[in-house]
Amino acid sequence: MAERIEQRLEDRIPELEQLERVGLFTHKEIRAVLRKASALEYKIQRRALRKEDFINYIQYEVNLLELIKKRRARIGYSFKKDEIEHSILHRVHSLFNRATGKWKDDVQLWLSHVAFCKQWNAKHQLSKVFSTMLAIHSNKPALWIMAAKWEMETRLSSESARHLFLRALRFHPECPKLYQEYFRMELMHAEKQRKEKKEFEQAKMDLGEFNYSEEILNGEMARIVYRDASQKIKGVEFQLAVLSIAKLFDFTQDLQKEILENLQARYADDPLTWDYMARRELELGSLQPTESSTKQKKVSEMAQREERCCAVFDEAVGAVPTENMWKCYITFCLERYNRKTNSEELKQKRLERTLSVFSKAHESSLLSEALYKQWLQLLLDSSLSEKAVEVAEAATRHFSQSVETWQMRLQVLIQLKRDDVTQCFEEAIKHVKSKGTLPLWTLWVQWSEGTNSKEDTEALYQRSLHATTPAESVTMKEMYLDWTYRSSGYKKVKRLFTSLCENRPFSLDFFRKMIQIEKEQESCKILHLREYYERALREFGSTNTDLWLDYIKEELSHPQGKPENCGSIHWRAMKMLQGDLVEDFVSKYTLLQTGHL
């Protein structure tokens, strides 16, 4: 192994000598490079190879190349690149080849090699990398697309790109993304040829020796790709994707027409088809803006185009009366309403249209829960509070089991300060199953705190503890404790704490809240704090190290505390804590003793 490493280091000597001779590196720097290279070589020659060692070696060589590049720019010396950079580049490629040969499945390693080749313009080497990588990772369409794009855009070889796409489609005959990119590539090739032909014609050159096929110039190859893909890939999304690609090129009107006809014929009952056809009306028949076009004319034309869109949507919800179709219609109306305009008339027209569509969808019983929420928000923003109350009630009739819908209705009633809030809360609790009602109880007690008497609020808290599931009652206990302290003071909250402690489960925050309340008192008693800590440790002593440490800190810092108790608490903690928590506790306790915690 040592002989091999010595040979590799000797192979570096000519390039290092050149670096010193031309003044890019000093003699001291050359020696440092040799030492570092020697250490890196030993690491990649071991029996048990590690990927990180190869990556570190490659990174070192790349950094060296960058440094040489900067120094060349600084001193203005651009010669001897074959003897210096090319030698280092060759070594980096060899390292990458060894690494990717050893860890073939690491795609990131292959992509790093690709990125390096692109950075240093190693086109010939990159072709080899792509070829080897695709032979191993033929199951990844994204890599095929990357290779084909490079062939098309960098090497300007549409033939090679086409060959790669065809090979990729043999492995992935039903991959939409591959077909889309292949389709795009053929259109780019056609556009490139059209530009070349136009330039030659403008230069009045003889086109006899250039064979420009009219079919290719008109995008016939892309049409073939599209037709083949349409037979294998079903769904509106693919048709719309290729149509959006075709629209990027100005010579594809016939192709766009074919895709559109295919879309309407095969997917006439799909909401996305109707959505596209309706939105298309915004683009069709648009007047070119001219200086003579007044602001009023522009607003009028926009209103007409939106009306045409809505006419198509109206036809759509009749032909395809589904929830998704109404969702597309409403989404369009909301998008138009949210667009900025200086015309109050147009803004009002958009609002009326949107509210009308919401109403029609509701009447058809095809409005989703999320859209009811958007409808409510729009009504509230538009100060249509009475209508908002009606819609909220309708939403809870349709989705009577949904906590979110009831919550939404209650928030509307609370916001509008209605008298029937309590009645609505009772109705909500009756309809919704006990599990998951926590948001409703939380909202109810928060509203009651600011509206009802102490007695009513307390009765509500007591009721919530029995009505919620044990896990949810934990949150209610925390809120109950906090409210009692704020409204009735320390003595009442202490009695409540003792009462609540009789029924599990508890949360750690429940105990911490009571400890915090005790510490806020002028006559904070250590006996009370000990009681709260002991209760908390009975519940969470085996799983929480911070609780033990806080208890120890309390004994050390409280005026009535007994530091001699710390040893006993430490011993109990070591007994109760489980697994890795013991080690964590010991580390933190050591920091506490040394004054670092």
Buried (B, 14 or more C-beta within 10 A) or exposed (E): EEEEBEEBBEEBEEBBEBBBEBEBBEEEBBEEBBEEBBEBBEBBBEEEBEEEBBBBBBEBBBEBBEBBEEBBEEEEEEEBEEBBBEBBBEBBBEBBBBBBEEBBEEBEBBBBBBEBBEEBEBEEBBBBBBEBBBEBBBEBBEBBBBBBBBBBEEEEBBEBBBEBBEBBBEBBEEBBBBBBBBBBBBBBBBBEBBEBBEEBEEEEEEEEEEEEEEEBBBBBBBBEBBEBBBEEBEEBEBBBBBBEBBBEBEBBEEBBEBBBEBBBEBBEEBBBBBBBBBBBBBEEEEEEEEEEEEEEEBBBBBBEBBEBBBEBBBEBBEEBEBBBBBBBBBEBBBEBBEEEEEBEEBBEBBBEBBBEBBBBBBEBEBBBEEBBBBBBEBBBEEEBBEBBBEBBBBBBEBBBEBBBBBBBBBBBBBEBEBEEBBEBBEBBBEBBEEEBBBBBBBBBBBBBBEEBEBEEBBEBBEBBBEBBEEEBBBBBBBBBBBBBBEEBEBEBBBEBBEEBBEEEEBBBBBBBBBBEBBEEEEEBEBEBBBBBBEBBBEBBBBEBBBBBBBBBBBBEEBEEBEEEBBEEBBEBBEEBBEEEBBEEBBEBBEEBEEEEE
